[in-house]
Amino acid sequence: MPAGKNVREKLPVTYLSLPTVKRVAVCAMLFAMPIRSSVISSAARFSRQGVLTDRPQVRMALNWLDENLDWTTAQQIRLTEIPAPSFAEEKRAHAVKEVLSADGLPVFTDKVGNVIGELRGTQDKEVVLLAAHLDTVFPASTEIKVRREGDRLLAPGISDNGTGLAGLLAVARAIQSAKIKPQRTILFAANVGEEGEGNLRGMRAIVDAYHAKLRAVIVLDGSGIDHVTTKALASRREEVVISGPGGHSWSDFGMPNPINALVRGSVRFINTKVPNAPRTTFNLGQIEGGTSVNSIPYQATLKVDLRSENEEEIARMESALRDCIAAGVKDEMDSARDRTRGKLEWKINLIGSRPGGELIQDSPLLEALRNADDFIANKSRNERSSTDANIPLSMGIDAIAIGAGGNGGGAHSLQEWYEPTERELGLKRVLLTLLGVSGLAVEKA
């Protein structure tokens, strides 16, 4: 039989039974169908990653990360020691901008304070974002001085998000040093307003600005390589405000007291039952009120964080909070000795809302991450969390949040710590995931 001839050309059609024809047709359709990433074997993924890491420029970038770990740690320490509470990130943003600009990367600050460096791709109609948040949960008055205990670095914010910012700068510089040209344009962003009442305002602004072009978002938040956030945890932040006439602790005793009402309502609320599945939580995070120990306050406020894997549970918790505060105010008014000089007023303000969302399992972004995990011999688990990735995920844009390597703990506390052991694995994981979704420019022959 001549080479290249199809066997089926030699068989008369009358020799094929109807069941055989059906089987052949089904096989032909199956072979024609695209292979989904969810069924791609680890070996196949590794083979494709090998093509990426075979490129000399990519190897140069990987080597740069290995050879400049001290530089990366120095950047982390320097940035951590610059106070950056939400809504006051300017000084830290300026320091990040200087580093991003040092190698000639075009960098600008947008209207909300995000610092964005832009590495143009061969086609700029599609964009990939690598981001790390600038802000911390600590007020500007917090003393922040990084100290060492052996290999461990200790300071408020050293891991969340000193690690992410250092990782952002290291990966950007590695790519610039290796003169890598991507296919899709890469944005390196240090964004404001991730924590607390920042309400993800920095990420919201970036997504609004680039939504039509944005194809993937990689968020660097904290340390580690053992997880990837693919599910956005929805949350609401509420502020309870109770107001009254106020007065003197002795002469006006018995007058309705906003703090008393707040306490009464809070005790009711903390006894609200929440389910284990879907996991649901609440936290009374801040209480303020009063002017002196011998004054009946004219106002008291409470800030509450509500989270759940199911947004219907958040709505239920919001309703419970309202009912409990109303009951607390009523109890205080009913027990007051003097109601003639004013009554208590109350309201609940929504001060933050983070939408939920979920990455599809056959996402090219998730495949790129798994490829990177294979390269560094890492196995990571999918998690649900509340991060900057909430915004793109809620809008159907592929997004993940990952750590930038090393190990950390004590987040949001004065005892926060970070150990840079094997930091390079996390940085390589970030680099290869980023290049896996941005693509590399075709090399000229």
C-alpha angles and dihedrals in degrees: 000000000000115000116262095025117130114241091223090064088068094053120083111233090234088067092064116084120219094254089051092051090051092050092049091049092050091049091050091052092048092051090049094052118096116251111245118228091235090071098041110119123238089246092055092048091050091050092054091045087053089061089056095046092046089070109102093224092054090050089051091053092048090050091049090058090051093048098045104049092121090053090051092050091048090054090050093053094045094050094043091057091057107087112237114170115172110285091020105068098121100110094048090044090054091052091051091048091055092054095045090049095048095088096044098268110153106245132181139172116233128217096275096045103265115147110220129186117193125208106188118226128211086264118029099194090094127051136195119200127211109187142175125181121244101203133088134200092240123100119243090254092064111113108235119187119149113230130185129230105180107301092344124100116205129196139110107279096011091127102022098074112336088083094052094048093048089049091051092053094044095051092045092051093045090054092046093046091051091047092231115180113203128205095225118046113259122216118201106199133183100193134197132226106032098130129074115317091006081089093200090291094152094053091043089057094049094048091047091051098046103024096120092053102032112114103163140007125203114190120198109207121163129321139308138067099225098093146039123200108225098154123063116224110221119224144171128207115206131189117206115203122189119182134188142161097273125208149162120319093229109030095037098040111148094036113130108275120209092207091052090051091048091051092048092051094043093053089054092048098050088058091060111121117237126191125248088216118066084030109238130178142178133194132192096213108169135022122183136169148113135059103229142356092257098048129088101230122242092208142021128184135195128191118207131190117208123188137171143158085232120054091209088065090053089054089050091051091048089053091048091051091053093048093049095049091047089051092047092053091048092050091051093048092047091052096045116113094208120039096158097086099058143308137242122268124195141186139171119223125198105230099169141016127182117189125220129235143149138227115237112245095235093052115142087226093058090046090053090052092050089050089054091047089053091052094054092038092245132145115202132186129226116247141183116230144144111257142130086282088075091081100054092037091054088054096049095257116138108254141158136178119217139167122256096230137269122069131285143169146171093060115188091015135100088245095061114145143182135197117197094207109144091355087150091069091059093046092050090048090054094045095049093044090051094048090042091063099032094048125210127268114258111263115241115244 
